Amino acid sequence: MKRIAALILALAALGPTVGSAVAKDFAGIVANDVYSGSEAYRAKAFAQQQALGVGMIRQTLDWASIEVAPDSYDFTNFDKFVADAAAHNIRVLPIIFDPPAFRSSKPTRHAAHGTYFPKNLDDMGVFAAAVAKRYGVGGSFWEGQTNFPILPFTAYQIWNEPNLAAYSPPKPSASRYVAMLKAVGPQIKAVDPNAEIVTAGLPDSRLSKPNVYKFIQQMYRAGAKGTFDTIGINPYARTASSLISKLRRVRSIMASFGDSNANLWVTELGWSDVGPGAPFRVGKTGQGKRIGQAIAALRRNAASLKLRGFFYFAWRDGAVYKGGHDFWGLHTGLLRKNGTRKPAYAAFKKAVAAL
């Protein structure tokens, strides 16, 4: 029975479509405030997301807060989060990220700003395997569980935005990131051979040096093919047509390196209604309009792009940073900071229902 269940889960993860319908987890959300919020807030938010048709939530699984001492793990907070998500039929895509200080390559002096890679990439693989053993198919977290649906992790995202210096100090290196994939992916697969290994979400950003398309090419030249099942991409775009064009460009690069079988996953997209001026600030009407257009376009092109799904960023507007720094990405929420719904909320619900 366990083998049959694992096979069903693996087939479900192969792509976005089953016949003419998309998979239940095609529509996802990024909602960091849900993880950090109270249990009451989390339950309310998950109920709303479930009603919107959200099938998956993308959440950083912060290594630094879980490995509290060498080889000593405390999953308490993440256990509660996963349980609450499952109770609302929402699966979790974990982002394996941020090593504890005793695992980090961050220098003790003259460190650059940002999140450093582990000093030993195999240590990250050990941690990722522990995550899979706990939350993956047949994982210890689910044993004997009858209080909520069993929704094991079937996909794992490795790191976040390594083509940006903030997440790959002192500077981005495609070959270093491929080395991470080579160290971490096989250790997850050793636990669950059907696990889907997803690259970090790679943003198309002016801060990406080199640009994201060159970075992906460099990844392939460094031996990336076969180290992942799915490329994660954060293709923020002004319009739905521009969004699809960016995805097609990535798909073309994949094909040029003989990797047509790998999937694509839009792990972030969004628009702001207010906030500082930016190409992605489109007003309250424009935000809802672009969400509807983008989700429809992703659905139309899902098969040709081998699109695994998408995650909207974000559930709720964020607080201005310390020192008063603001930017458009803090205003992309379906909810305002005070929790009231924007027109984008209804637009998202309508678009997902049409899937």
N, C-alpha and C positions, 0 to 999 in steps of 0.2 A: 504493500500500500504506500509506503514511504517513497518508493521508486516512482510509482505512478503519479503521486502528488508532485514530486520534484520535476517530472517530465512535463506535467501540465503547466507548472510555473515557468519552466524554461521556454516552452512554446509561446506562452503569453508575452514573454520578454523579447521575442524575436523581432517584433515590428509593431507598428501602430494599428494595423488593420486586421480584422477577422471578418472575411467576406466584405460587406460594404460598411461595416461599423468600425469605429475606432475603439481601441482598448480603453478600459475604464480609467486607467491612469494617464491617458493622453493629456488631460488638462491638469496642470499642477500650479502650485503657489509657493512663493517664498514669503515666510512670515516669521522673522526672527523674534518679534515681540510675543508670539504665541509661546515659544520655548521659554522665554524669560519671565512671562507673566504668571500670575497666580493660578491655582488649579481652577478656580471659578472662571477666570477670564479665558483660560485655555479651553475649557469645556464649551463655553459660549462661542468662542471663535471657531472651534472645530465643527460645531453644529451648523454655524452659518456657512462655513466652507463646504460642508457636506451638501447642504441645500443648494449651493451654487453649482454643484457638479464636480467639485475638485476631487480627484482620485489619488493625488500624491502631493506630499509636501517635501520640499528640498531644505534640508537642515544641516548646518555645520555640526559635525560630531567632534567637539573640541578635545583633541588628544591631551592637551595640557591640563584640562580640568578633570580628566578621567584617570590617567596614570599618575596618581598622587605621590607615588614613590616608585623607584625602579621595580618593575614587574608586579606592582600592586595597583589594582584597578578598582575604581568606585563608579559604577554605572547607575547609581541611585536616581539621579535627576533625569538621565536619559531614559531609564526604564519607565518612569512616569509619563514622559512625553510620548514614547512609543505606544504605551498602553492606551493613553487618551486618544491618540490618532487612530489606532486600530478600532477602538470603541465606536468611532464614527466612519469606519470603512475607508480610512485614508492610509495609504502606504507611505513609508518614509524612504526618501533617497538621501542617504547620509553622505556628507562631504568629509572625507578623512583629512584632517587639517590641524596645523599648529602644534608642534611637538612641545613637551614640557622642557623647562630650561636645561635639565640634565640630559636631554636627548638632542638639543638644538645645536646647530652649527654657528649660532650667533656669537661673535667674538666678545670678549669681556671688555675690550676697549675699542673706541672708534667705530662702533657698529652703525651701520646705516639704518634708516627708519624702515620698518616693515617686519614681516613674518619670515624668518629664515627656514630653510630646509633642515631636515634632521642631519646631524653629522654622520650618522650611519643609516643609510636608507633601509637596510635590512631590519632595523629596529621598527621602522614604520610598517614593514610587512608583518612583523610579529604582532603589532598592535591591531592591524587590519584583520588579521586572522582571528584574533580574540573577539573582535566585533562580529565577524561572520559566525563564529562558533556560538555566540550568544543570541544574535538576532536573525541569522540566516535560516535557510531551510533546515528544519530539524534542530534548530538552535535551542539552547538550554532555557532561554527566556520563555519559550512557547510551551515547554513541557507541562502537560496536565492543565493547561489554561482553558478555562470554561467561561470566564467573565467577559471576554470580548473575542471578536474574530481573530483567527490566526493569520496574520499578514506579514510573513517573514520578509526580510530584506532580500531582494533578488538582484539589485544593482547597487554599485558602490562608485562614488565619484572621488577621484584621487586628486586632492589639492584644489586650490582656487586661483584662477587667473595668473598662471606663472609667466605669462608674457608681459606682465606689469612689474616694474621694479619693486613696488610695495609688497609683492607676494613672492619675490624671488631675488632679494638683495644678495650681493650688491648690484647685480644687474641680471636681466633675464638670460637664460641659456636653454635653448631647446634640447640640447644633448643632455644637460643635467636633468631636465624634466623627464626625458625618455628613460634615463637611468632609474628615476623614481618609479615609473610605470613598470619597468622590468623587475624591480625589486619587490614591489607591492602586489601587483596583479597575480603572479603565480601563487603567492601565499594565500590569497583569498580563494583562488581556484582549487587549491589543495583541500580546502574545507568544503567548497561547493563548486564542482566542476562546471555547473551551469550558470554560475554568477556572471552578471553583466558588468564588465569593467568599463567605466565611463571616464574619459579624460576630464581634467579640470575644465570648467567653463572658460572658454577663451574669448575675451572681449575684443570687438572691433573698436578700438579706442585710440585717440591721438596719443595717449600715454604709452601705447604698445610700441616698443622698439626692439626688434623690427616690427612692422605692422603684422597683424594677426595672420595674414595669408602667407607671408614669408616665414613666419614662425612655424606654421603648420608644415610648410615645405621643408624647413630645417629639421623638424621632428621626424619626418619620413626619411630624410637623408641620414639621420642619426639612428635609424633602425626601429622606428615606431610601429611599423606595420606588424600586426600580430600581438602587440602589447595591450591592446584595448579592443573592445567590441563596438564601442560607440564614441564618437567625438562630441563633446559638449561645446556649445558655442553660445556666446552672449552677444547676439547681433543687433544691438540697439540700432534702430533705423527710423528715419523720418516718416516713412509710409509703409504700408503693407507690401507694395510692389518692390520697394527698396529692400525690405526684409527678405523677401523671396530671392531677389537677385544676389544678396550676400550669401545665402545658403547655397544657391546654385554654384557660386564661385568656389565655396568650400568643397562641395560635392565634386566639382571638376578637378580640383587639386587631388582629392582622394582617388579619383579614377585614374589620374595621370601616374599615380604611384601603385596602380594595380590593387586598390583597396575598395573596390565598388561594393563589396559585401558588407562593409561596416555601416552601422547606423549613424544618424545625426540626431542630436537632442538639443533643442533650444532651452538652455538652462537658465536664461534670464532674458526678458524683454519687457518693455514698459515705456510709458509716457507720463509726464507730469502735467498737472492742470495749472499749478501756480509755482511760485518760487523764482529764483534767479533766471534771467534770460538764457535760453539754450535752444538748440535745434529740436530738442525733444520736449520742450514746454509748449503745449498746444491748446491750453485752455480747458475748461470743464467739459464743453461740448466736444471739442476735438479729441480729448482723452478717450471718452466713451466710443466715439466714432472709429478711432484708430484701433482700439481693442477689438471691436466687432469685425472690422475689415481684416485685421491680422489673423485672428483665429479662423475666420472663414478661409483665408488664403492658405494658411498652414494645413487645414483639412483638405483643400483641393489638391495641394501639391504633396501630400503626405507620402503617397506611394512612390512617385518619381524621385523624391528626395530621400527615401527610406528614413522617414522622420519618426522618431520614437515618441515624441510629444513635445510639450512646452511647459515652462514655468513662468507665470506672470510675476514680475517684481514691481510692487510688493503688495502685501495685504493691507498695510496701514502706513500712513505717513510717519516719517521718523523725526526725532528731535534734532534741532540745529546743533551742530557740534560745539564742543567747548571752545570758548573764545569768540562765539557768535558766527562761525563759518557756516554758510548755507550753500546748498547747490541743488540743482533740479532733481537729482536722484532721491532726495528726501521727501519728494512730493508726488511720487508715482502711485501711492496707495489707492486701493479701491475704497478705503475708509480714510477720513480725515484723522488728524492726530487726536481729536476728541472722541473718535469712535463713530461719528455720524457717517452715513453712506453718501458717497459721491454719485453722480450720474453714471460713472464708470462701473459701479457695482451692478446696476441693472443691465448695462451693456454686456458685461462679462457673463452674467447669468444667461442672457438671451443667446449669446454666441455659443456658449458651451452646450446649452440645451439643443441647439441646432446640429451639434456633432452627431 
